[in-house]
Amino acid sequence: MNILRNSNAVVFEANTFEKMYNLRLLKMTGVKVSGTYKAFPKRLRWLYWCGFPSESFPSDFSLENLVSLDLSYSNLKQVWKGTKVLGLLKILNLSHSPKLAKTQNFSRIPNLEKLILEACPSLFEINESIVELQRIESLNLRDCNNLRKLPRNIGLVKSLVEIDISGCTNLMGAMEELEKMKSLQVLKASGMDINRVLTMEVVSQASICPWVPKPMVQMSLASLPSSLVYLNLSHSNLTDDAFPSDLSKLSKLQELHLRENPFSSLPNFKDLTSLETLDLSSCPKLQQILWSSTILDYMDCGRCDALEKVTFETGGDIRSIEHLECRNLNHVQGNFKISPVKEIDVELLNSIGFFNLDSMADVEAKLGNYYSGIFGDVVPIQMVNYEYAFHTFFPGREVPQWFSKKNGGSTISFTATLSPHFGFRGLNLCAVYTFLDDTRNLSHLSSRGSFNFRITSRSLCESFSVFLYGIPEKGGDMVWLSHCFEANLFTEGDEVEVSFGCTRGAQIKECGVHLLYFEEQGEVIQYVSTLQRSWDPNLFQNICGSCGGRSEHFLAEGNGEALDCPKGVIREETHEPTPHPSQGSGHEEGAGLEGEPEGEVVSEKGKERVPFELGRLVDSDSDDSVEEISQMPSPGHAIEAIQHMVVLENHVVCSVKILEERAKELAEAKDEAELLRTEADQLKTERGAIERELVAREADLFSARQRVSELEELLRREKEGRSEEVQRSYEEGAKYAKNELQAQVPEIQEKAFTKGWKSCLVTLKVPLTSSVWTEIPSMKRRASSSSSTHVPLAKSVDPTPPAPQDPKQN
């Protein structure tokens, strides 16, 4: 039953509920009840009374069968007077009660599981009998500003799984009790000063004197219980010094919230092996995130104004990163990187076909950035790598002259031709656009896909978008230049169509495409080496060393099985079996590797470290190395050996990651099974209780039916008894009347001779009924038979009954 407050129903009479015998759930909001509460149903199980008007719960209200009692937003000063025995109560919600100063004794509520005291600003004391509750699982004290300490020994309650002390700004020394909670899984302590939480008063002889300050001890976050799965320390004034160096005790932690804290660098979370979710949003001083060698499912670092870079240690990975509104963020490993053109190596610019772009390094352009939320900042032109493509924007009115194909509008088509070249290096695209609307209104640009292009060929259709874009001046144009180093978008002979898209209010004037080629095998390795060395090695780990495309084709989807390069270039030229990596690549065994760490080599000229798979074949700064490779008797063997090693390495890494994930899934499944087993036991217990209650109710119903039958039988018997009694009384009355009449016959005879029959009967007040008149003849005969012995009659009496007289005459 749900009763909401309205203008017509604010006050209810208590007897309204008197005959609702089957009422189990009652929900009321802003309602007042007048009269005695005894009329409320005794079997009520769930009561929600938001805005309870009284200062204490009425004593005549039956609470014995309640399982959930919700009195949030009430005027309670005292929950109830005296002691209440609530053996079935599991949930007690007294939240948002501004007058509640302390709680009642909990010893008579043995089955309480959830206690909610959120936002009770006057609450300063929680009855210490709460430690007697052996089934309590959740305690919510959020925003109880006046609470200064937790109940003593509450840490000894083994059943407590979740506690929320967020916003309890005056709470001190909570860590002393939290450290004892061996079963605690969820701790919410946001909006607090961490120093007050960690500060503990030491009881000593000196502290007995009130004028002597009590000594304090500062505890550490390492004292948190090892059973924690969820921890929220947001907005808690956490600094770099607050994090302990060893967090291995929290190895079970899965979700950690640290938002709105002033630390400037992220501690090493390598010990948090089970961590899945990390919230670092709105940390104003956080400048760099170097993630440890673990795999994280989700990180939120949005609105961190000082954040510049997010990178990973070897073996580390973050599957999903939220980084919106980070104004200074320019690098997220594996996602994107932004750099001014003047800081980019010219070799890289020439390698991707951005010729003479370095001469425009000092040119400024107005840019917009969807991720950072910046629209209209004037900065030197930038280059961004995103979704396997490089992009840059600069002022201009036409497609560069070196583009081989141009077309007006937003669409262009071409035929992919390879011969006589060795292979496709990539595809360069260009679009010239302008804004038709006033560029001061940039609200329509706040979309990641505001600028995009789609490449359609015989084999596939793939779209690319960019979050960084140029904003032309009013009446001016902007050039958008892109390089796609994905060489697997099309094959020779494909008819390819490129379609550019832009935001509302912008118009594509002209577009162009230009195919880049590899002329020989050595250029493939040099191209990949340049990308890795000059930009970011981690972004290009999956670039194929033979065709320049993504190396996902080396691994079959799902099982990590090695496959051939789809280009088939090396396989066609070399039909000999691929040698094992241990056979080397044609160089002397160990040449160039002595003293170098595994996985990378050092070039002789520049002494720069380059990836191992490239270092054995090419000196990163030597032009002769390319020629040396081209003169090898079997160049395919060396490249295939490198590819095979890369495949094996990737396979091992993937296998390790898969095993780790499977182990984690197994542990999670085990924990989930344990939780399900516990829930099943609880459900089984509850089912048993419900079945026992059902049996008791059926017994009560059977007893009630028997009682009804007995009452019906009793009523029938009483009815029959009354009918017999009435009949018997009637017969006895008739018999009595007859006997009385017969007893008066002699007197009637005597008077009949003297005064006549009629006067005699009237005198004797005998009713002149027909039965009396029928008796008169027999009376006369008896009188005549006895006349011989009696005084003779003075005169004869007419035996004929007299005619009825008028009642008025009588």
SESERO-942692 format. One record per residue (C-alpha): residue in one letter; x, y, z. Coordinates in steps of 0.2 Angstrom, whole numbers, plus 2048, in hexadecimal, padded with zeros to 3 digits. Each point is the difference from the previous one (the first is absolute). Last residue first. Layout:
<sites>
resn;u;v;w
A;X;Y;Z
...
</sites>
This chain:
<sites>
resn;u;v;w
N;69E;7E0;88C
Q;7F4;80A;7F6
K;80E;806;7F5
P;807;7EF;7FD
D;7EF;7FB;7F8
Q;7FA;7F0;806
P;803;7EF;7F9
A;7F1;7F5;801
P;7FE;7F5;80F
P;806;7EE;7FF
T;7F2;7F4;800
P;7FF;7F7;810
D;7F1;809;806
V;7FF;7FF;813
S;7F1;7F8;809
K;7FA;809;80F
A;803;7FF;812
L;80C;7F1;7FE
P;7FF;7F3;80D
V;80C;800;80E
H;80C;7F2;7FE
T;7FF;7ED;801
S;7F4;7FE;7F2
S;808;80E;7F7
S;810;7F6;7FD
S;7FB;7F9;7EF
S;7FA;811;7FB
A;810;809;804
R;80A;7F3;7F7
R;7F5;802;7F1
K;801;813;802
M;813;7FF;800
S;800;7F6;7F1
P;7F6;80D;7F7
I;80B;80E;807
E;810;7F9;7F9
T;7FD;805;7EE
W;7FD;811;806
V;810;801;808
S;80A;7FA;7F1
S;7F7;80D;7F5
T;807;80E;80B
L;7F8;80A;80D
P;80F;803;80A
V;7FD;7FB;812
K;800;80F;80B
L;7F8;7F6;80E
T;7F2;80D;801
V;7FE;800;7ED
L;7FF;7ED;800
C;7F3;800;80E
S;7F6;80E;7F8
K;7FF;7F6;7F0
W;7FC;7EF;808
G;7F2;806;80B
K;800;808;811
T;7FC;7F2;80C
F;801;7F0;7F6
A;80F;806;7F6
K;808;805;810
E;802;7EF;806
Q;805;7F9;7F0
I;80D;80D;7FE
E;807;7FD;811
P;801;7ED;7FC
V;808;804;7EF
Q;80E;80C;807
A;80D;7F2;801
Q;7FD;7FC;7EE
L;803;811;7FB
E;810;801;80A
N;806;7EF;7F8
K;7FC;806;7EF
A;80A;810;803
Y;80F;7F7;807
K;800;7F4;7F1
A;800;80F;7F4
G;80E;808;809
E;80A;7F0;801
E;7FD;7FE;7ED
Y;806;811;7FC
S;80F;7FF;80C
R;805;7F0;7F8
Q;7FF;807;7EE
V;80A;810;806
E;80D;7F4;808
E;801;7F6;7F0
S;802;80F;7F5
R;80E;807;80C
G;809;7F0;800
E;800;7FF;7ED
K;807;812;7FF
E;80D;7FC;80D
R;805;7F1;7F7
R;802;809;7F0
L;80A;80E;808
L;80B;7F3;808
E;802;7F7;7F0
E;805;811;7F7
L;80B;805;80E
E;809;7EF;7FF
S;802;802;7ED
V;807;811;802
R;80C;7FA;80D
Q;806;7F2;7F5
R;802;80D;7F2
A;80A;80B;80B
S;80B;7F1;806
F;803;7FC;7EE
L;805;812;7FC
D;80B;801;80E
A;808;7EF;7FB
E;802;807;7EE
R;808;810;807
A;80C;7F6;80B
V;804;7F5;7F0
L;803;810;7F6
E;80B;807;80E
R;80A;7F0;800
E;801;801;7ED
I;805;813;801
A;80E;7FC;80D
G;806;7F1;7F5
R;800;80B;7F1
E;80A;80D;80A
T;80C;7F4;805
K;802;7F9;7EE
L;801;811;7F9
Q;80E;804;80D
D;808;7F0;7FB
A;7FE;804;7EE
E;807;811;803
T;80F;7F9;808
R;802;7F4;7F2
L;7FE;80E;7F3
L;80D;80A;809
E;80C;7F1;800
A;7FC;7FD;7EE
E;804;812;7FD
D;810;7FF;809
K;805;7F1;7F6
A;7FA;808;7F0
E;80B;80F;804
A;80F;7F5;804
L;7FD;7F6;7EF
E;7FE;811;7F7
K;810;806;807
A;809;7F0;7FC
R;7F8;801;7EE
E;806;812;7FF
E;811;7FB;805
L;800;7F2;7F4
I;7FA;80B;7F2
K;80E;80D;804
V;80D;7F2;801
S;7FA;7F9;7EF
C;7FF;811;7F8
V;812;804;806
V;806;7EF;7FA
H;7F7;802;7EF
N;807;811;7FE
E;811;7FA;803
L;7FD;7F1;7F4
V;7F9;80C;7F3
V;80F;80C;802
M;80C;7F1;7FF
H;7F7;7FA;7F0
Q;800;811;7F8
I;813;802;804
A;803;7EF;7F8
E;7F5;805;7F1
I;80A;80F;7FE
A;811;7F7;801
H;7FA;7F2;7F4
G;7F8;80C;7F3
P;811;809;7FE
S;807;7EF;7F9
P;810;804;7F6
M;802;811;809
Q;804;80F;7F4
S;7EF;809;805
I;805;7FF;812
E;811;808;7FE
E;7F9;80E;7F5
V;7F4;804;80E
S;80E;7FF;80D
D;80B;80C;7F6
D;7F4;80F;804
S;805;7FE;813
D;7F6;809;80E
S;7F5;7F2;805
D;80D;7F2;7FD
V;7F5;7F3;7F8
L;7FD;7EE;801
R;804;7FA;811
G;7F9;811;807
L;7EF;7FE;7F8
E;7F9;7F1;80A
F;809;806;80F
P;7F8;811;801
V;80C;80F;7FF
R;80B;807;80D
E;80A;80F;7FA
K;813;7FF;800
G;800;80D;7F1
K;80D;7F8;7F6
E;802;7EE;805
S;7EE;7FC;803
V;7FB;7F9;811
V;7F6;7F0;801
E;7EF;7FC;808
G;7F7;7F0;807
E;80C;7F9;80C
P;80C;80D;807
E;810;804;7F7
G;811;7FA;806
E;804;7F6;7F0
L;7F2;802;7F3
G;809;808;7F1
A;805;7EF;7FA
G;7FA;7F2;80B
E;801;7F3;7F2
E;807;807;7F0
H;7F3;808;7F5
G;7F5;7F6;7F4
S;7F0;802;80A
G;802;7F5;80F
Q;7FD;7ED;801
S;7F8;802;811
P;7F2;809;7F8
H;7FB;7EF;7F7
P;802;801;7ED
T;7F1;803;7F5
P;7FF;7F2;7F3
E;806;805;7EE
H;7F3;807;7F4
T;807;812;800
E;7F9;80C;7F4
E;7ED;7FC;802
R;801;7FE;813
I;809;811;802
V;7F2;80A;7F7
G;7F1;7F6;807
K;7F6;80F;803
P;7F5;7F8;80C
C;80F;7FC;80C
D;7FF;7EE;805
L;7F7;7FA;810
A;806;7FC;812
E;7F2;7F9;80B
G;7FC;80C;80F
N;7F0;7F7;804
G;7F2;80E;7FF
E;803;807;7EF
A;80E;7F8;7F7
L;810;809;803
F;80C;807;7F3
H;7F1;80A;7F8
E;800;80B;80F
S;811;807;7FA
R;7F9;810;7FA
G;806;804;7EF
G;812;805;7FA
C;802;7F1;7F5
S;80F;7F7;806
G;803;807;811
C;7EE;7FF;805
I;7FB;80E;80C
N;7FA;7FA;811
Q;80C;808;80B
F;7FC;811;7F8
L;7F9;80A;80E
N;80C;7FA;80D
P;80F;806;7F7
D;7FA;812;7FF
W;805;80D;7F4
S;811;801;7F9
R;807;7EF;804
Q;7F1;7F5;7FD
L;7FA;809;7F0
T;812;801;7FA
S;803;7ED;803
V;7EF;7FC;7F7
Y;806;80A;7F1
Q;811;7F9;800
I;7FA;7EE;801
V;7F4;802;7F1
E;80D;80A;7F7
G;80C;7F1;800
Q;7F4;7F6;7F6
E;800;80B;7F1
E;7F7;80E;7F7
F;7F3;802;80E
Y;7F1;80B;7FA
L;7F6;80F;804
L;7EF;803;7F9
H;7FA;812;7FE
V;7EE;806;803
G;7F7;811;7FE
C;7F1;80A;806
E;7F9;811;7FB
K;7F2;80C;807
I;7FA;7F6;810
Q;7F3;80B;809
A;7FE;803;812
G;7F0;805;809
R;7FC;7EF;807
T;80F;7F6;803
C;80B;7F7;7F3
G;800;7F1;7F5
F;80D;7FA;7F3
S;7FC;7F2;7F4
V;80E;7F6;7F8
E;7FC;7F3;7F3
V;80B;7F2;7FB
E;7FF;7F5;7F0
D;80B;7F1;804
G;80D;7FB;7F4
E;80E;7FD;80C
T;7FA;7FD;812
F;7F6;80B;80C
L;800;806;812
N;80E;7F4;805
A;80D;80E;7FF
E;7FB;809;810
F;80D;80E;801
C;7F2;80C;7FD
H;807;812;7FD
S;7F5;80F;802
L;800;813;7FB
W;7F2;80C;804
V;802;811;7F8
M;7F6;80E;807
D;7F7;80E;7F7
G;7FC;812;803
G;7F0;80B;800
K;800;801;813
E;810;7F8;807
P;801;7ED;7FD
I;7FE;7F4;80F
G;80C;7F1;800
Y;7FC;7EF;807
L;805;7F4;80E
F;7F4;7F2;804
V;803;7F7;7F0
S;7F6;7F3;7F7
F;803;7F1;7F5
S;7F4;7F4;7F7
E;803;7EF;7F8
C;7F7;7F8;7F2
L;808;7EF;7FB
S;806;7F5;7F2
R;7FA;808;7F0
S;804;811;806
T;7F8;80E;80B
I;80A;80C;80A
R;7F6;80B;80B
F;805;812;807
N;7FD;809;810
F;7FE;811;808
S;7F3;804;80D
G;801;7EE;806
R;806;804;811
S;7F2;80C;803
S;801;812;808
L;801;808;7EF
H;7ED;806;800
S;804;80B;80F
L;80C;80A;7F6
N;7F7;811;7FF
R;80E;80C;7FD
T;804;7F8;7EF
D;7F1;809;7F8
D;7F8;7F4;7F4
L;806;7FA;7EF
F;810;7F9;806
T;80D;7FB;7F3
Y;808;7F0;7FA
V;80F;7F9;7F6
A;802;7ED;801
C;810;7F6;7FF
L;804;7ED;800
N;810;7F6;801
L;7FF;7EE;7FE
G;80D;7F3;806
R;810;7F7;7FC
F;7F9;7F5;7F3
G;80C;7F3;7F9
F;80F;7FC;7F5
H;7FC;80C;7F2
P;7FE;7FB;7EE
S;7F1;7FD;802
L;7F5;805;80E
T;7F0;808;7F9
A;7F1;805;80B
T;7F3;808;7F5
F;7F9;811;805
S;7F1;808;806
I;7FD;811;809
T;7F2;807;80A
S;7FE;811;80A
G;7FF;80D;7F2
G;80C;804;7F2
N;80C;7F2;7FC
K;813;7FD;801
K;80B;7F1;7FC
S;813;800;800
F;803;80B;80F
W;811;809;7FE
Q;7F8;811;7FD
P;7F8;801;811
V;7ED;801;801
E;7FA;812;800
R;7FB;80F;80B
G;80C;7FF;80F
P;800;802;813
F;807;7F1;809
F;7F9;7F0;807
T;809;7F0;804
H;7FC;7ED;800
F;809;7F0;802
A;7F7;7F0;7FF
Y;7FE;7EF;808
E;7F2;805;80B
Y;807;810;807
N;811;808;7FD
V;800;813;802
M;80A;80E;7F8
Q;7FF;812;806
I;801;811;7F8
P;807;80D;80B
V;7F1;806;80C
V;7F1;80B;7FF
D;7F2;7F9;80C
G;7EF;7FF;7F9
F;7F7;7F2;808
I;808;7F7;80F
G;7F6;7F1;808
S;80F;7F6;802
Y;7F9;7F1;7F7
Y;7F7;809;7F2
N;80F;80B;7FC
G;7FE;80F;7F5
L;80E;80A;7F8
K;803;811;7F9
A;810;800;7F6
E;812;806;802
V;80E;7FE;7F4
D;811;7FE;808
A;802;7EE;7FB
M;7FB;804;7EE
S;811;7FC;7F8
D;7FF;7EF;809
L;7F1;7FC;7F5
N;80C;800;7F1
F;7FB;7EE;7FB
F;7F2;7F7;80B
G;803;7F0;7F7
I;800;7F4;80F
S;813;7FD;7FF
N;803;813;7FC
L;7F8;805;810
L;809;7F2;80A
E;811;805;7F9
V;7FC;812;804
D;7FF;7FB;813
I;7F1;808;809
E;802;80F;80C
K;7FC;80E;7F4
V;7F0;7F6;7FB
P;7F9;802;812
S;7FC;7EF;808
I;7F0;7F7;803
K;7FF;7EE;804
F;7F1;7F4;800
N;7FA;7EF;806
G;80D;7F3;804
Q;808;80B;80C
V;7F6;80F;804
H;80A;810;7FC
N;7FC;812;7FE
L;7F6;804;810
N;801;813;804
R;7ED;804;801
C;7FA;7F0;807
E;7ED;802;7FD
L;7FD;7EE;7FB
H;80C;7F2;805
E;7F6;7F0;802
I;80C;7F1;7FE
S;7FB;7EE;7FB
R;80B;7F1;7FE
I;80E;806;80B
D;810;7F7;7FD
G;810;7FB;809
G;80D;7F3;7FA
T;80E;80C;7FF
E;7FB;810;809
F;7F1;80A;7FA
T;7FE;812;7FA
V;7F4;80F;804
K;807;811;7FC
E;7FC;812;803
L;7F4;802;80F
A;7FF;811;808
D;7EE;803;7FD
C;7FA;7EF;806
R;7EE;801;7FA
G;7FF;7EE;7FB
C;80C;7F3;807
D;7F4;7F1;800
M;808;7EF;7FF
Y;7F8;7F0;7FA
D;805;7EE;7FE
L;812;801;807
I;80D;7F3;7FC
T;810;800;80A
S;812;806;7FD
S;7FD;811;808
W;7F8;810;7F9
L;80B;80F;7FE
I;7F3;80E;802
Q;807;812;7FE
Q;7FB;811;806
L;7F4;7FE;80E
K;7FE;811;809
P;7ED;803;7FD
C;7FA;7EE;803
S;7EE;802;7F8
S;7FF;7ED;7FB
L;80C;7F3;807
D;7F3;7F2;801
L;808;7EE;7FE
T;7F6;7F1;7FB
E;807;7EE;7FF
L;80D;7FD;80E
S;803;7EE;804
T;813;801;7FF
L;801;810;80B
D;813;7FD;804
K;805;809;7F0
F;7F7;80F;805
N;80F;80C;800
P;7FA;810;806
L;7F9;80D;7F4
S;807;811;800
S;7FB;812;805
F;7F4;7FC;80F
P;7F3;80D;803
N;7F0;7F5;801
E;7F0;802;7F7
R;7FE;7EE;7FA
L;808;7F2;809
H;7F4;7F2;7FD
L;806;7EE;801
E;7F7;7F0;7F9
Q;807;7EE;801
L;80A;7FF;810
K;805;7EE;804
S;812;804;800
L;7FE;80D;80D
K;80E;7FA;80C
S;80C;801;7F1
L;7FF;813;801
D;812;803;805
S;807;812;7FD
P;7F2;808;80A
F;7F6;80D;7F9
A;7FD;810;80A
D;810;808;7FB
D;7FA;805;7EF
T;7F1;809;807
L;7EF;7FA;804
N;7F4;80E;806
S;7F1;7F5;801
H;7F6;805;7F1
S;7FE;7EE;7FA
L;806;7F2;80C
N;7F4;7F2;7F9
L;806;7EE;803
Y;7F7;7F1;7F9
V;807;7EE;802
L;807;801;811
S;805;7F0;809
S;812;806;804
P;7F9;80C;80D
L;808;811;7FF
S;810;802;80A
A;80A;804;7F0
L;7F6;810;800
S;80B;806;80E
M;7FE;805;812
Q;805;810;809
V;801;7FF;813
M;7F9;80D;80B
P;804;805;812
K;7F2;807;80B
P;803;812;805
V;801;802;813
W;7F3;80A;808
P;7F4;7F2;801
C;80C;7F5;80A
I;7FD;7EE;7FC
S;809;802;7F0
A;810;801;809
Q;7FE;7EE;806
S;7FE;7FA;7EE
V;7F3;7FE;7F3
V;807;804;7EF
E;7F4;809;7F4
M;800;7FA;7EE
T;803;80B;7F0
L;7FD;7F7;7F0
V;7EE;806;7FD
R;805;812;806
N;80E;800;7F3
I;7F6;7F9;7F2
D;7F5;810;801
M;7EF;7FA;7FB
G;7F5;802;7F0
S;801;7EE;7FB
A;801;7F1;80D
K;7F7;7F2;7F8
L;807;7EF;805
V;7F9;7F0;7F8
Q;807;7EF;804
L;801;7FF;813
S;802;7EF;807
K;810;802;80B
M;7FA;810;807
K;80D;804;80D
E;809;80D;7F6
L;7F0;80A;7FD
E;7FF;802;813
E;811;809;802
M;7FE;808;7EF
A;7F1;80A;806
G;80B;80A;80B
M;7F6;810;7FE
L;7EF;804;7F9
N;7FC;813;7FE
T;7FF;800;7ED
C;7F4;7F1;7FF
G;7FD;804;7EE
S;803;7EE;7FA
I;7FF;7F3;80F
D;7F8;7F2;7F6
I;803;7EE;807
E;7FD;7F0;7F6
V;804;7EE;805
L;7FC;7FF;813
S;7FD;7EE;805
K;810;7FE;80B
V;7FB;80E;80B
L;811;803;809
G;803;810;7F8
I;7F1;807;809
N;80B;7FF;80F
R;7FC;812;806
P;7F2;808;7F6
L;808;80C;7F3
K;806;811;805
R;7FB;812;7FE
L;7EF;800;7F8
N;7FA;812;7FD
N;802;800;7ED
C;7F6;7F0;7FD
D;802;802;7ED
R;800;7ED;7FD
L;7FE;7F5;80F
N;7FA;7F1;7F6
L;803;7EF;809
S;7FE;7F0;7F5
E;802;7ED;805
I;7F8;7FF;811
R;7FE;7ED;805
Q;809;7FF;810
L;7F8;80F;808
E;808;801;811
V;80D;80E;7FA
I;7F1;80B;7FE
S;7FD;800;813
E;80D;80F;7FF
N;7F2;80C;7FD
I;804;80C;7F2
E;804;812;806
F;801;811;7F8
L;7F1;800;7F5
S;7FB;812;7FD
P;804;801;7ED
C;7F7;7F0;7FC
A;805;7FF;7ED
E;801;7ED;7FF
L;7FA;7F5;80F
I;7FD;7F0;7F6
L;801;7EF;80A
K;800;7F0;7F5
E;800;7EE;807
L;7F6;801;810
N;7FD;7EE;806
P;803;803;813
I;7F5;80F;802
R;7FE;7FF;813
S;812;805;803
F;7FF;80F;7F5
N;7FE;80D;80E
Q;7FA;810;7F9
T;809;80D;7F5
K;806;811;803
A;7FD;812;7FB
L;7F2;7FE;7F4
K;7F9;812;7FC
P;806;801;7EE
S;7F9;7EF;7FA
H;807;7FF;7EF
S;802;7ED;802
L;7F7;7F5;80D
N;800;7F0;7F5
L;7FF;7F0;80A
I;801;7EF;7F6
K;800;7EF;807
L;7F2;800;80D
L;7F9;7EE;804
G;804;800;813
L;7FA;812;804
V;7FF;801;812
K;7FE;812;805
T;807;808;80F
G;7FB;811;808
K;7FA;80E;7F5
W;803;7FF;7ED
V;80B;807;7F3
Q;804;810;80B
K;802;811;7F8
L;7F6;7FB;7F1
N;7F9;80D;7F4
S;802;7F5;7F1
Y;808;801;7EF
S;803;7ED;800
L;7F5;7F5;80B
D;802;7F0;7F6
L;7FD;7F0;80A
S;803;7EF;7F8
V;7FC;7EE;807
L;7F2;805;80B
N;7F7;7F2;809
E;802;806;812
L;7FD;812;7FC
S;7EF;803;807
F;7FD;813;803
D;7FA;803;812
S;811;808;804
P;7FF;80E;7F3
F;810;803;7F7
S;809;810;807
E;800;812;7FB
S;7F1;7FF;7F6
P;7FD;805;7ED
F;807;7F1;7F6
G;806;809;7F0
C;802;7F0;7F6
W;7F6;7F1;808
Y;806;7F0;7F8
L;7FA;7F1;809
W;803;7EE;7FA
R;7FA;7F0;809
L;7EF;805;807
R;7F8;7F1;809
K;7F8;80A;80F
P;7F6;80B;7F5
F;7FE;812;807
A;7F2;802;80B
K;80B;801;810
Y;807;810;7F9
T;7F3;80A;809
G;7F9;810;7F8
S;807;80C;7F4
V;80C;7FB;7F1
K;80A;80D;7F7
V;807;7FE;7EE
G;80F;808;7F8
T;804;7F0;7F6
M;7F8;7EF;804
K;804;7EE;7FA
L;7F8;7F1;808
L;805;7EE;7FC
R;7F8;7F1;808
L;7ED;804;801
N;7F6;7F0;802
Y;7F6;805;80F
M;7FB;811;7F9
K;7F1;802;80C
E;808;80D;80B
F;809;80A;7F3
T;7F4;80E;7FF
N;7FF;7FF;814
A;810;80A;801
E;7F7;80F;7F8
F;809;808;7F2
V;807;812;7FF
V;807;807;7F0
A;7F4;7FA;7F3
N;7F8;80E;7F6
S;80E;80B;7FC
N;80C;7F1;7FC
R;80C;7F5;809
L;803;7EF;7F9
I;7F9;7F0;806
N;806;7F0;7F9
M;7F9;7EF;805
</sites>
